[in-house]
Amino acid sequence: MVINKAFLIISLLAPLCNPAFAEKSGDSFNSVSDVHWEEIELQFEGICICPRPPPVFYEEGEIWSYWGPFLVIDTVSEAFYSPYQGKSIGSSAIDELGGKNKSSDTVDIANESTFAQAHGWLFPMMELFCDRNDYGMWMSEYDSMWQDDELSALIHPEVSLFANKAMQLACMTDAASTNLGWPLDLMPWCIGSGGSAYPMTGHVDNDNIVQANNTAAARLIYKLCRLMMICDPADNLCGCNYTPVWIKSHYKMHVVRPADRSPAYPVGVSAKFYDSGLNPPYQGEKGSNDEFLWVVYRKTRCCTCCE
């Protein structure tokens, strides 16, 4: 009888001791400590002239360039959990909205994959220095195209051009160049060591959870470019152009949850450069495991005369 009681107590307590049943939490985003200010690299480049409406016609200004922190991205295995806020911001009874990290054996090697939900949060760091035309936020839980590879082709029908071995093998060149610090903009379908930029979903054919989440974050950047929710202020001194085909060398990022790592790298750089300690058994230095937060820096060149 005593043994049965002890067994009952252990059975009731076991789920509470299991990290999988614990509520995830972490430090919310702090723009002072989580932004690496040395990444900004503010530089004066000279004098510029921009066209203006009549009767002014043109205006002179100064050219300034920098890497502006403008976006943070959650990539998470638990639907509606946000490392940006350090807590869950909703709930879902649909288990399929959750992410996964599926490592397969040699029999099922083709099915190695990771799935992550993604959230994009704009923040107004340095917004008044140069004009930008970004708007909105993004939560992939409400985006059916993020869940379905075939449905996502609605916004990138060109994927059929790259769904072959030759084009995917070409990504090896981009991976080598990206890891040397030079992403190849002529190959927008590649994300360096992360593999293919298509489909623009949370399904990544990689069971390295850090690399896969980096790829998911990069795909969200590309998707926001494709939907013209973010613009590229390095493409036009006198404005901020929308680039449905992204110029990926204009973006770099570093991870700040579950732990802070520096420096910021080009999108698609190998996770081997920064992944130490980023996949802990449960709780990281600043947040729960499998839940990542990326700070995205965007190259900016602008004529300061322009509004």
NORSULCOR-V712517 format. One record per helix or strand of 2 or more residues. SS is the DSSP state (H for helix, E for strand). FROM is the first residue (numbers start at 0). TO is the last residue. If there is no record, write none. Layout:
ss->SS from->FROM to->TO
ss->SS from->FROM to->TO
//
This chain:
ss->H from->1 to->16
ss->H from->18 to->20
ss->H from->36 to->38
ss->E from->42 to->50
ss->E from->57 to->75
ss->E from->80 to->81
ss->E from->86 to->87
ss->H from->94 to->96
ss->E from->99 to->101
ss->H from->105 to->110
ss->E from->112 to->114
ss->E from->116 to->121
ss->E from->137 to->138
ss->H from->139 to->141
ss->H from->143 to->146
ss->H from->150 to->153
ss->H from->158 to->161
ss->H from->164 to->168
ss->H from->170 to->178
ss->H from->191 to->193
ss->E from->202 to->203
ss->H from->208 to->225
ss->H from->247 to->249
ss->E from->250 to->256
ss->E from->264 to->265
ss->H from->270 to->272
ss->E from->290 to->302
//
